[in-house]
Amino acid sequence: MCGLAALFEPGRDFAEPLLAAIERDLHHRGPDSGGRLAESGAALVFRRLAILDPEPRSDQPMADSSGRYAIIFNGEIYNYRALRERLAQEGVAFRGSSDTEVILEGYKAWGEALLDRLEGMYALVITDRVRQVAIAARDPFGIKPLYVARRGALTAFASEMRPLRRLVGSEVDPAAMAELLLYRFGGGRLSNLKGIELLPGGTLAEVSLSDGRYAERRFCDPLDSLQPDETLGEAEALAAIEAALERSVEEHLLSDVGYAVQLSGGVDSSVVVALASQRSPKGLRTYGVSLGDLPQDEGPYRDMVVSRYQPQHSEVPLTAQDYADALPRAAAHMEGPIAHFACPLLMLLCDRVAETDKVVLTGEGADEFFGGYFRYGDWRRVRRYGLLAKLVPGPLWPLLARYRGIRRYAGRDAAITASIYFDLVALQEAFPDLVPRAGPREAAAARFSDFRDRMLASDQSAYLGSLLMRQDKMAMAASVEARVPFTHLPLARLLNRLPRNLRIPGGETKPLLKQVARKWLPSELVDRRKVGLVLPLAEWLQDEAGLGRYLDYMTSPSSGLAGFTDLKRLRKLVEDFRESERHPGVPVLAHLAMIEAWLRALEAKGEFASAALEPLAA
């Protein structure tokens, strides 16, 4: 896991102070070593977290023996040994034992067809001095972030936005802001800032080094595999799932420096621990967030896994005050609002992981591929509410206050809107001018007619991206590489072929994963109600010295959110919240406080200045 930046502009010599500042921006992603390669029209900047072949011979930027090609690469290729063997048979002589060199030699041998052979997570840039082109590519799920900025003849890529902000500025994108309010995370190319985009997963970009021309093509779309085969039987499906899970976890243990597992106490991470333990002859380290006496703490379920598999387990106790104090740093590293409220806790957990390990495995992706959210168990009701909402004329909604829960689906695809957990109507009333247009979520869902397929398509193409970004950036804030064995293309292709009535029958979540998991985990853990890392946000927001201080920021004269709505509306929301004794569901204000925190981190004001990285003016 590393950090990279690549700058291209014909005829331009990129200044040394700029490149040095960019390298410092990326230092937390790769504290082990750094390197730069600069010449007229091009500059490559790299920071390395050394995991495979940690010797200096595998540092980057890496050039081939002829000097024609150079690469910077962030990620891990889990089938690199098989590719290396194939290349060796074709006469390639390797200098080291890293996957980086395999990618470089594979590109020399097979060109862009190499991308169809890679299994793993990656963001990479390769330059070719002879053809005078550079290519950039991102893995099919976008597990590794890769941003792109274009201005005139300039094209730049980076693992984080901060280096690109030095080139194109930091203006908030109103289109992204509308999506952030509704979905908490911008879909598709939206990066949150104007002039910067996310390169979509499974996309290859090509830049001409002679004239700056830019082109893209999609080389892999995981949704193409969403074609349920209703002829598959349950026994056949379960056997295939078990084998694919075992293979994925085993491949994700590839490391020359060890690994640990992030253990929540839920089924997903517990399965990873079970399979990793069986494949770790030297023992396994696990880490879990302890919320103490809070009812949301899942310690008893972690204890079941620890008792059965005997990993070297560490509980990381975290409090409401820890959360509040960590929020500025988490917002600075997320480069956007905290889309998932557990982000600061995951960052603090990875701080502890970093004391012993550079690699941590997590359970991201299981819910999006096995149907793990409550809406999958309740999909028939969600579909029915969506149909009812279409029948109600708009002017009647104010008269139907008791049907507020159905109103949230009005004018939207219920398969997508069901992923929104807070009071959508209240949010729209507070920000009436920020209405998101149909975007990548709708485009993905529109490819399918079945309601369950539309839910999966939306989650796999957008919601999963927010989880992967969360895990990457919170882990990298602590210089730790996060791996996600449930988000693995061979496994995903298998799961997307499973019959709907086996995968998402309704009435329960993740039935197939639970059936497989019973082989490795106690039924008390497998069959309990899904919890996730749920936090007592309403209670924490009432503490004005803790998380509640962010509500004061939101309503102050320097409010960032006030630039998008009337400050009086924000103050009314906060007053009503603080005066009320009952706060059902996820408070809208929790979501708004995270957006406010990001806006302040963007400008590095007040306590956010101390949490930010090096000032951009440097």
C-alpha positions in Angstrom: 0.0 0.0 0.0 1.5 3.3 -1.0 0.8 6.8 -2.3 1.4 8.1 -5.8 1.2 11.2 -7.9 1.8 11.6 -11.6 1.9 15.0 -13.4 1.9 15.4 -17.2 2.1 18.6 -19.3 4.0 18.8 -22.5 7.0 21.0 -22.2 6.6 21.8 -18.5 9.3 21.3 -15.9 7.6 20.6 -12.6 9.3 22.6 -9.9 11.2 20.8 -7.2 9.4 22.6 -4.3 6.0 21.4 -5.7 7.2 17.8 -6.1 8.7 17.9 -2.6 5.4 19.2 -1.1 3.5 16.5 -2.9 5.8 13.8 -1.5 5.2 15.2 1.9 1.4 15.1 1.3 1.7 11.4 0.6 4.1 10.5 3.4 1.5 8.9 5.7 0.6 6.4 2.9 4.2 5.2 2.6 6.6 6.1 5.4 9.2 3.4 4.4 10.7 5.1 1.4 10.1 7.7 -1.3 11.2 8.5 -4.7 10.7 10.9 -7.7 11.3 10.7 -11.4 11.1 14.1 -13.2 11.8 15.1 -16.8 10.4 17.6 -19.2 6.7 17.1 -19.4 6.3 14.4 -16.7 6.9 13.8 -13.1 6.3 10.7 -10.9 6.2 11.0 -7.1 5.9 8.0 -4.8 5.8 7.0 -1.1 6.2 3.3 -0.2 4.8 1.1 2.5 7.0 -1.9 1.9 5.0 -5.2 2.2 6.1 -7.5 -0.7 9.9 -7.7 -1.2 10.6 -4.8 1.2 14.1 -4.5 0.0 15.3 -1.2 -1.7 15.5 -3.0 -5.0 11.7 -2.8 -5.2 11.4 0.9 -4.3 9.5 3.1 -6.7 9.4 4.8 -9.2 10.6 1.6 -10.9 12.1 1.5 -14.4 12.7 -1.5 -16.6 16.2 -2.5 -17.6 16.0 -0.6 -20.9 14.8 2.7 -19.3 11.9 2.8 -21.7 9.2 2.1 -19.1 8.6 3.4 -15.6 5.9 2.5 -13.1 4.4 3.8 -9.8 1.9 1.4 -8.3 -0.3 1.3 -5.2 -1.9 -1.9 -4.1 -1.4 -5.7 -4.1 -1.7 -8.2 -6.9 -2.7 -11.5 -5.4 -2.0 -13.7 -8.4 1.4 -12.1 -9.2 3.3 -15.3 -8.5 1.4 -17.1 -11.3 1.9 -14.2 -13.6 5.6 -14.1 -12.7 6.0 -17.8 -13.6 4.3 -17.2 -16.9 6.6 -14.3 -17.8 9.6 -16.3 -16.7 8.6 -19.1 -19.1 8.6 -16.4 -21.8 12.2 -15.5 -20.9 11.8 -12.5 -18.5 14.5 -12.2 -16.0 13.5 -10.6 -12.7 15.7 -8.5 -10.4 13.5 -8.7 -7.3 10.4 -10.5 -6.0 7.7 -7.7 -5.9 4.4 -7.6 -7.7 5.4 -4.1 -9.0 8.0 -5.6 -11.2 5.6 -8.3 -12.4 3.2 -5.5 -13.5 5.9 -3.7 -15.3 7.2 -6.7 -17.1 3.7 -7.9 -17.8 2.9 -4.6 -19.5 6.0 -4.9 -21.6 5.0 -8.4 -22.7 1.2 -8.0 -23.1 0.4 -4.3 -23.2 -3.0 -3.3 -21.9 -4.2 -6.9 -22.0 -2.2 -7.2 -18.8 -5.2 -5.6 -16.9 -7.4 -8.5 -17.8 -5.0 -10.9 -16.0 -4.6 -8.9 -12.7 -6.4 -10.1 -9.6 -6.1 -7.6 -6.7 -6.4 -4.0 -5.8 -4.5 -1.4 -7.6 -4.0 2.1 -8.8 -1.1 2.5 -11.2 0.6 4.7 -13.7 3.1 3.5 -16.4 5.0 5.7 -18.7 6.4 4.7 -22.1 9.2 7.0 -23.4 9.2 5.4 -26.9 5.5 5.6 -27.6 5.3 8.9 -25.6 2.3 7.9 -23.7 1.3 7.3 -20.0 -1.4 5.0 -18.9 -3.3 5.1 -15.5 -5.6 2.3 -14.3 -7.7 1.5 -11.3 -8.9 -2.0 -10.2 -12.4 -3.0 -11.2 -14.0 -2.2 -7.8 -12.0 0.9 -7.1 -10.6 -0.5 -3.9 -7.6 1.8 -4.3 -8.4 5.4 -4.9 -7.1 7.3 -7.9 -8.0 10.9 -8.6 -7.5 12.8 -11.8 -7.3 16.5 -12.5 -7.2 18.1 -15.9 -6.7 21.7 -16.8 -5.6 22.8 -20.2 -2.7 20.6 -21.3 -2.2 19.4 -17.7 -3.3 15.9 -16.6 -2.4 14.8 -13.1 -3.2 11.6 -11.1 -2.9 11.0 -7.3 -3.9 8.6 -4.6 -5.4 11.5 -2.6 -6.8 14.9 -3.6 -4.4 17.0 -1.6 -1.6 16.9 -4.2 -4.1 17.8 -6.9 -5.4 20.7 -4.9 -2.0 22.3 -5.2 -2.6 22.4 -9.0 -6.4 23.1 -9.4 -7.6 24.6 -6.1 -10.1 23.4 -3.4 -13.5 24.7 -4.5 -16.5 22.6 -3.3 -18.5 21.1 -6.1 -22.2 21.9 -5.7 -23.2 18.8 -7.6 -21.2 16.6 -5.1 -22.7 18.6 -2.2 -26.2 17.6 -3.2 -25.2 14.0 -3.3 -23.3 14.2 0.0 -26.5 15.6 1.7 -28.6 12.8 0.3 -26.3 9.7 0.2 -23.4 10.8 2.4 -21.0 10.0 -0.5 -20.7 11.2 -4.0 -21.2 8.6 -6.7 -19.3 7.9 -9.8 -16.6 10.4 -10.7 -17.6 13.0 -8.0 -14.6 13.8 -5.8 -16.4 16.5 -3.7 -14.2 19.3 -5.3 -14.4 21.1 -8.6 -11.7 20.2 -11.1 -10.9 16.8 -9.5 -12.6 13.5 -10.4 -12.3 9.9 -9.3 -11.2 7.7 -12.1 -13.9 5.0 -12.1 -13.0 1.5 -11.1 -12.1 -0.7 -14.0 -11.0 2.2 -16.1 -7.9 2.9 -18.1 -6.8 6.4 -19.0 -4.2 7.2 -21.6 -2.3 10.5 -21.8 -0.2 11.6 -24.8 3.2 12.9 -23.5 3.7 14.8 -26.7 0.5 16.9 -27.0 -1.5 16.1 -23.8 -4.4 14.4 -25.4 -6.5 12.3 -23.0 -8.7 9.2 -23.5 -10.4 6.6 -21.4 -11.9 3.2 -21.7 -13.6 0.8 -19.4 -11.7 -2.5 -19.3 -13.8 -4.2 -16.6 -17.3 -3.6 -15.2 -18.2 -6.0 -12.3 -21.9 -5.4 -12.9 -21.6 -7.3 -16.1 -21.5 -10.4 -13.9 -24.8 -9.7 -12.3 -26.7 -12.4 -14.2 -28.4 -14.8 -11.8 -28.5 -18.4 -12.9 -31.8 -19.7 -11.5 -30.8 -23.3 -12.3 -28.1 -23.5 -9.7 -29.0 -25.6 -6.7 -28.4 -24.7 -3.0 -25.9 -27.5 -2.4 -23.9 -26.5 -5.4 -24.0 -22.8 -4.5 -22.9 -23.4 -0.9 -19.9 -25.6 -2.0 -18.8 -23.0 -4.5 -19.1 -20.1 -2.0 -17.1 -22.0 0.6 -14.3 -22.8 -1.8 -14.2 -19.2 -3.2 -14.1 -17.7 0.3 -11.3 -19.9 1.4 -9.3 -19.1 -1.8 -9.9 -15.4 -1.4 -8.8 -15.2 2.2 -5.7 -17.3 1.5 -4.7 -15.0 -1.3 -5.2 -11.9 0.8 -2.7 -13.2 3.4 0.1 -12.7 0.9 2.7 -10.6 2.8 6.4 -10.6 3.6 5.8 -8.5 6.8 2.8 -10.3 8.4 -0.8 -9.2 8.8 -3.6 -8.8 11.3 -7.4 -8.9 11.2 -9.9 -6.2 12.2 -12.5 -8.1 14.3 -15.8 -6.5 15.0 -17.8 -9.5 16.3 -20.0 -9.6 13.2 -20.2 -12.6 10.9 -18.1 -11.0 8.1 -14.9 -10.2 10.0 -15.4 -13.4 12.2 -15.3 -15.5 9.0 -12.1 -13.8 7.9 -10.6 -14.5 11.3 -11.6 -18.2 11.2 -10.2 -18.8 7.7 -7.0 -16.7 8.4 -6.4 -18.5 11.7 -6.4 -21.8 9.9 -3.8 -20.5 7.4 -1.5 -18.7 9.9 0.9 -21.3 11.4 2.8 -18.5 13.3 -0.4 -17.2 14.9 -2.7 -14.4 14.1 -3.2 -10.9 15.7 -6.7 -9.4 15.8 -8.0 -6.0 17.0 -11.4 -4.9 18.0 -13.0 -1.6 19.1 -14.4 -1.8 22.7 -17.2 0.7 23.6 -17.1 -0.4 27.2 -20.5 -0.6 28.9 -22.5 0.7 25.9 -25.1 -1.7 24.7 -23.7 -1.3 21.2 -20.5 -3.0 22.2 -20.0 -6.4 20.5 -17.3 -7.7 22.9 -19.2 -10.9 23.8 -19.3 -12.0 20.2 -15.6 -11.2 19.7 -14.9 -13.3 22.8 -16.6 -16.3 21.1 -14.3 -16.0 18.1 -11.2 -15.4 20.2 -12.1 -18.4 22.4 -12.5 -20.7 19.4 -9.5 -19.6 17.3 -7.1 -18.3 20.0 -5.6 -15.3 18.1 -3.5 -12.8 19.9 -6.4 -10.4 20.4 -6.3 -6.7 21.5 -9.3 -4.7 22.6 -8.9 -1.0 21.8 -11.1 0.9 24.3 -12.6 4.1 22.8 -14.9 6.7 24.3 -17.2 9.4 23.1 -14.5 11.9 23.9 -12.0 10.0 21.9 -14.4 10.1 19.0 -15.0 13.8 19.2 -11.3 14.6 19.5 -10.4 12.4 16.5 -13.0 13.8 14.2 -10.9 16.7 12.8 -8.1 14.3 11.9 -10.5 11.8 10.4 -12.2 14.5 8.3 -8.8 15.8 7.0 -7.8 12.3 5.9 -11.2 11.3 4.4 -11.1 14.4 2.2 -14.9 14.5 2.5 -17.6 14.1 5.1 -17.5 11.1 7.4 -19.8 9.0 5.3 -19.9 6.2 7.9 -20.0 7.3 11.4 -17.5 4.8 12.7 -14.6 6.3 10.6 -12.8 8.0 13.5 -12.9 4.8 15.6 -11.5 2.8 12.7 -8.7 5.3 12.3 -7.9 5.0 16.0 -8.1 1.2 15.8 -5.6 1.3 12.9 -3.3 3.5 15.0 -3.1 0.5 17.4 -2.7 -2.0 14.5 0.3 0.0 13.2 2.2 -0.7 16.4 2.6 -4.4 15.3 1.5 -4.7 11.7 1.4 -3.0 8.3 -1.5 -5.1 6.9 -5.0 -5.6 8.2 -7.8 -7.7 6.7 -11.4 -6.5 7.0 -14.9 -7.6 6.1 -16.0 -4.9 3.6 -18.1 -6.1 0.7 -19.9 -9.0 2.4 -23.1 -7.0 2.8 -23.1 -5.8 -0.8 -22.6 -9.2 -2.3 -24.5 -11.5 0.1 -27.4 -9.1 0.8 -26.6 -8.1 4.3 -28.5 -4.9 5.0 -32.0 -4.9 6.6 -33.4 -3.6 3.3 -32.5 -6.9 1.7 -34.5 -8.9 4.3 -37.4 -6.5 3.9 -37.2 -5.9 0.1 -40.8 -6.7 -0.6 -42.1 -4.0 1.7 -39.5 -1.5 0.4 -40.7 -2.3 -3.2 -44.3 -1.9 -2.2 -43.7 1.5 -0.5 -41.9 2.7 -3.7 -44.9 1.7 -5.8 -47.3 3.5 -3.4 -45.2 6.6 -3.4 -45.5 6.8 -7.2 -49.3 6.9 -6.9 -49.5 9.9 -4.6 -49.8 13.3 -6.3 -47.1 15.7 -5.0 -49.6 18.3 -3.5 -51.1 15.7 -1.3 -47.9 14.8 0.7 -48.2 17.7 3.2 -51.7 16.3 4.1 -50.3 12.8 4.7 -48.0 13.4 7.6 -48.5 9.9 9.0 -47.1 8.5 5.7 -43.7 10.4 6.0 -41.9 7.1 5.8 -43.4 6.4 2.4 -42.9 10.0 1.2 -39.1 9.5 1.2 -39.6 7.3 -1.9 -41.5 9.9 -3.9 -39.8 10.6 -7.2 -37.0 8.1 -6.5 -36.2 4.5 -7.1 -36.9 2.7 -3.8 -34.1 0.2 -4.6 -31.7 3.2 -4.1 -33.5 5.3 -1.6 -33.8 2.4 0.9 -30.1 2.9 1.7 -30.8 6.3 3.3 -31.3 5.8 7.0 -31.9 9.4 8.3 -35.0 11.6 7.9 -34.7 12.5 4.2 -37.7 14.8 4.3 -36.2 16.9 7.1 -33.0 17.2 5.2 -34.7 18.4 2.0 -36.6 21.0 4.0 -33.3 22.3 5.4 -31.5 22.4 2.1 -34.3 22.9 -0.5 -31.8 24.1 -3.2 -29.6 21.1 -3.2 -31.4 18.5 -5.2 -29.2 15.8 -6.7 -29.7 14.9 -10.4 -30.0 11.3 -11.5 -26.4 9.9 -11.5 -24.4 6.7 -11.4 -26.6 5.0 -8.8 -29.6 5.4 -11.0 -27.7 4.5 -14.2 -26.5 1.3 -12.5 -29.9 0.3 -11.2 -31.6 1.1 -14.6 -29.6 -1.7 -16.2 -31.7 -4.3 -14.3 -35.5 -4.9 -14.1 -35.6 -7.1 -11.0 -35.9 -5.1 -7.8 -33.3 -7.1 -6.0 -30.8 -6.8 -8.8 -31.3 -3.0 -8.8 -30.6 -2.9 -5.1 -27.4 -5.0 -5.6 -26.3 -2.9 -8.6 -26.7 0.4 -6.7 -24.9 -0.9 -3.6 -22.0 -2.6 -5.6 -21.5 0.4 -7.8 -21.8 3.3 -5.3 -22.3 2.3 -1.6 -19.5 -0.2 -1.6 -17.2 2.5 -3.0 -17.9 4.6 0.1 -16.9 1.7 2.4 -13.8 1.0 0.4 -12.7 4.6 0.5 -13.4 4.7 4.3 -11.3 1.7 4.9 -8.5 2.8 2.7 -8.2 6.4 4.1 -8.7 5.6 7.8 -6.1 2.8 7.6 -3.7 4.9 5.6 -4.0 7.7 8.1 -2.1 5.3 10.4 0.1 4.0 7.6 -1.6 0.6 7.5 -2.7 -1.3 4.4 -6.4 -2.6 4.5 -7.4 -5.6 2.5 -10.9 -6.7 1.7 -11.2 -10.4 0.8 -15.0 -10.2 0.4 -14.4 -7.6 -2.4 -12.5 -9.9 -4.8 -13.4 -10.2 -8.5 -13.5 -14.0 -8.7 -15.7 -14.2 -5.6 -18.0 -11.4 -6.8 -18.5 -13.0 -10.2 -19.5 -16.2 -8.5 -21.9 -14.5 -6.1 -23.5 -12.4 -8.8 -24.5 -15.6 -10.6 -26.4 -17.1 -7.7 -30.2 -17.5 -7.9 -32.1 -14.6 -6.4 -34.3 -16.7 -4.2 -31.2 -18.3 -2.6 -29.2 -15.1 -2.2 -32.0 -12.7 -1.2 -35.1 -14.6 -0.4 -36.5 -12.0 2.0 -37.1 -12.3 5.7 -33.4 -12.6 6.6 -30.1 -11.2 5.5 -27.1 -13.0 4.1 -28.7 -16.5 4.3 -26.0 -18.2 2.2 -23.1 -16.7 4.0 -24.6 -17.6 7.3 -25.1 -21.2 6.2 -21.4 -21.4 5.2 -20.3 -19.6 8.3 -21.9 -22.1 10.6 -19.1 -24.5 9.7 -16.6 -22.1 11.3 -18.6 -20.0 13.9 -21.0 -20.7 16.8 -24.7 -20.3 16.0 -25.1 -17.7 18.7 -23.0 -15.4 16.6 -24.1 -16.3 13.2 -27.9 -16.2 13.8 -28.1 -13.0 15.9 -29.5 -9.8 14.6 -27.1 -7.8 12.5 -25.7 -4.8 14.5 -22.7 -3.3 12.9 -20.7 -0.6 14.6 -23.8 1.4 15.7 -23.0 4.4 17.9 -25.2 6.4 20.4 -24.9 9.5 18.2 -27.9 11.3 19.6 -26.6 10.9 23.2 -23.1 12.0 22.1 -24.4 15.1 20.3 -26.0 16.3 23.5 -22.6 16.7 25.1 -21.6 20.2 24.1 -18.0 19.6 25.3 -17.7 16.5 23.1 -19.4 15.7 19.8 -22.0 18.4 20.5 -19.4 21.1 19.9 -19.6 20.4 16.2 -23.3 21.6 16.3 -22.0 24.9 17.6 -19.6 25.1 14.7 -22.5 24.5 12.4 -24.5 27.4 13.7 -21.7 29.8 14.3 -21.1 32.9 12.0 -18.2 30.9 10.4 -20.5 28.0 9.6 -19.4 26.2 6.5 -22.9 24.8 5.9 -24.4 28.2 6.0 -23.0 28.7 2.5 -25.6 26.2 1.3 -28.7 27.1 3.3 -30.2 29.7 5.5 -28.3 29.8 8.9 -31.6 30.3 10.6 -32.7 26.8 9.4 -29.6 25.2 10.9 -30.0 27.0 14.2 -33.7 25.9 14.4 -32.6 22.2 13.7 -30.1 22.4 16.5 -32.4 24.1 19.0 -35.2 21.6 18.3 -32.7 18.7 18.8 -31.3 20.0 22.1 -34.8 20.8 23.5 -36.2 17.4 22.6 -35.9 14.4 24.9 -36.6 11.8 22.1 -34.3 11.2 19.1 -35.5 8.2 17.1 -33.2 6.8 14.3 -30.0 8.4 13.1 -30.2 12.2 13.8 -30.0 14.3 10.7 -27.7 16.6 12.7 -25.1 13.8 13.0 -24.8 13.7 9.2 -24.7 17.5 9.0 -22.0 17.7 11.7 -19.8 15.4 9.6 -20.2 17.7 6.6 -19.4 20.7 8.7 -16.3 19.0 10.0 -15.1 18.3 6.4 -15.7 21.9 5.3 -13.6 23.1 8.2 -10.9 20.6 7.5 -10.8 21.7 3.9 -10.0 25.3 5.1 -7.9 24.0 8.0 -9.6 26.4 10.5 -9.3 26.4 14.3 -8.8 22.9 15.8 -8.9 21.5 12.3 -5.7 23.4 11.4 -3.8 21.2 13.9 -5.4 18.1 12.5 -4.6 18.9 8.8 -1.5 18.0 6.9 1.1 20.5 5.7 -0.5 23.8 4.7 -1.2 23.9 0.9 0.5 27.3 0.7 3.8 25.7 1.5 
